[in-house]
Amino acid sequence: MLKAQRLCEGDSVGLVCPAGPVREHRLESGIDTLRSMGLKVKLGDHVRAARGYLAGSDRDRAEDINKMFRDRSIKGIFCVRGGFGTTRILDLLDYHAMGQNPKVFVGYSDITALHLALAKRSGLVTFHGPMVAEMTDDFPGYNRDHLERALFSNRSVGEIKSPEGEKPPQVLFPGKAEGPLRGGNLSLICSTLGTNYEIDTRGCILFLEEVGEPPYKIDRMLTHLGMAGKLKDAAALVFGHWKDCTDERNPQSSVESLLADIAAREQKPCLSNLMIGHDRFNITIPLNCRGLIENGRLYITESGVL
């Protein structure tokens, strides 16, 4: 896998909107946060565009990403927000330029599709982490700390601990496993199965998260992953946040019981309640870098930058 150079104070980073449009106050607040980290900020030409639920046309959104990768003055690229639409631009990206100009690339949620595509087509290590629209005045120090540790240092992040006052990781099935960290949003991983961008879970620590889906839909997607062999192929499973994943019509159903059933069936190391994905606390993970599950804890044992 290709790795970018770590970010340093004074570096320029580019902002892109691969999916939905952003509210101006969130964009400006996020820019302020990035500047407070010592970074200079350059906006993609269409970051402020809006076309229904998309941040401009497919070609414009893709071209913003292509330009940022071709621009040698840009050291990192941050996605402004998720939403919907990233899968629509995957065939429009210049993966050769991405492989020739490795840069830090950060985002999650709908951006999961881009992480999968960049890994498959350019071999680039990317980062599953917070987006610019979330870096507002109440951006948690926990999130910022993990972001800076992952992007500004070439040392491995180490053990992932929960913030003070939050529940620690829960062991759904014991054991030890080591492998590359891969995963992201469950819906996006399922939507890319059978395409040129589908996830390779062989020997990996597979992490999954979701937002706004009832348990029966999560069950269907996890069953889809299982039938595709993706759970079987993984060395271990890690479950992050499942925000607003309830069903008022079936209050007796819960994601927690579903995950416990899957862990028991798969019979491999499995942790839940990691601070990954859609919720207040969200760590930054270098995708395709090594991780370790041991004694009920998750460690990131390899740096994602040089």
Order of alpha helices (4+ residues) and beta strands (2+ residues): beta-alpha-beta-alpha-beta-alpha-beta-alpha-beta-alpha-beta-beta-beta-alpha-beta-alpha-alpha-beta-alpha-beta-beta-beta-beta
